[in-house]
Amino acid sequence: MEARMKNPAFVLPETMKGIQAVYQGINQGGAPGELLEIVALRTSQINGCGACVHAHVQNLKRSGESDERVGNVAAWREAPFYSDVERAALALTESVTRIADRSADAVPDDLWDEVADHFDERQLSAIILTISMTNFFNRINVTVKEPTGTSWA
C-alpha cells in the first residue's frame, strides 16, 4: 500500500513539539512501558491500524515480551497470559477506544473503580494519555494509508 501523502506531523513539523511533550509527560507517569505498549497494541488492533499494530508488536518483541503475550492481546479475556492489572488496563483501553459504540457511560463506574484499584493517578494518567495518543495516531495513519513498517507511532 502506498501512502496518500506524507504524515501530517511531518508536513507540519511544529506539531511534533506538542506530540513529543505529551510523550515526555507519559513517560513520567510511572506506568510500566510494556503495559503501555500492550495498551497501544490493543488500541491499534481495534482501530485496524496496520502500521501501528506492526510498530507496537516490534516494540514489545524488542522489550522481551513472549510470543504468547504479544500474539494474544486481541483475545486477552480468554488468554491466560495477562495479570489482573493488565486486564484492567485492557478493559479500559477497549472502553475508551470504543466510545462511539456505547449508549451509556463511555467508561462505566465499575470499570473505573477496578482500574483505580490497580493504578495511582499518575499511572492512570499515563495509561489514559497512551490510549488517547494511540487513537490519535491510528486516525492519522488510516487516513493517509501509512504503510506498515513506516509508522512513527
N, C-alpha and C positions, 0 to 999 in steps of 0.2 A: 504494500500500500504506500502510496506517495502522499506526503503531507499537502494540504491545500495551500498552506502558507507557512512562513516561519512562526515559531511560537510567539504569541503576542508579548510575552515578557521580554523577549529578545528584540522585538520590533520597537518596544517602548522600554528601554533599559532602565529608566528611572524606577520602574515598578519593582525591579529586583531588590532595591534597597529596603522597601517595605517587606517583601517576602523574606529576605534574609533576617530582618529584625524579628519577624514573627517566629522564625525557626530558632533564633538565639534565645528568645523567651521560652519556647517549648523545651529546649534543652536544659533550661534552668529549673524546670518543674519537678525534677526528681523521679519521673516515671521511667521504668526500665526501657532502654532503647529497643530491645527485642519485642516488648509488648507494644510499643508504638508502631513498629514495623508490621506486626501481626494485625493491628487495628487498621493500618493503612492498606494492607493487602486485602482485608475483608471489604473495606470501603470500595476499593478499586474493582474487586470481583463483582460486587453488587451493581456498580455503575458500568460494567463492561468496558473498562479502560485497559486494553491490552498492553499499551506502553507502560502504564503504571503497575499493572499486575506483574509484568516481567521485571520491572525495576525492584519492586518490593520482594519478589522471590529471590532475586540475585542478592539483595541486601541481607535477607535472612540467612541464605546459604553461606554468605561470607562471614556472618556473625557466628556460624557454627550450629545453627538450628538443624534439627534432623529432617530427613525427607518426610517422615511421618507427620511431623508437626506442620511443615510447610505445605505439604500436599493435601492436608485435611482441614484447612482453615474454613473452607466453604461448608464443611459438614461438622463444624465444631460441636454442635449439640450431641451428635451421635458418636463422635470420636473420643477415645479415652486419653488423648494426649494433652489436655489442657486443664489447668488448675481452676479452682473456683474464682480466683481473682481474674484470670484471663477470660473466663466465661462471662463474668460480669461486664468486663470491658467490651467484649464482642457483642453482647446483647445491647449495650449502649450504642455501639457502632451501628448496628442494624437499625435501631430505633431512630437515631439522628439522621442516618443516610436515607431512610425511607419515610421522611416526614410527610410527603405528599400521599402516602398510602394509608395514612391514619385519619380517622374521623374524630378521635378523642385526643387527649394529650399526646404530643409527639413523643415525649418521654414520660411514661406513667410513673406515678409516685412510688409504687412498689419497686420498679426498676431503679429509680433514682436512689431510694433508700439502700438497696442492695449494693449499688456501685459506691455510694458514700460510706458504706461499712468497710470497704476494701481500700479506699484511697483517701489521702488527705486533700485539702482544697488545691494545693499546688499541683499535685499529681493529676487530680481530676481536671484541672485547667489544661494541663499539657495534653491529656487524652482528648478532651473536647476540641482543643485547637488542632490537634493532629487529624481528627475526623473531619473537621471543617476545612482545613487546608487540603486534605486529600480530595475531598469533594470538589474543591476549587480547581485543583489540577486536573481531575478527571473530566470536568466540564470543558476546560480548555482543550485538553488533548483529544477528546472525542469530537469536538467541533472542528478542529483543524486537521483531524486524522493523523495525529502524531504517530509515526511508525514505531513499532515495537523495537526496543533496543536503543532508542534515542531519547527516551523520556528524561526530563530534568527533574521530575518529581521525586 
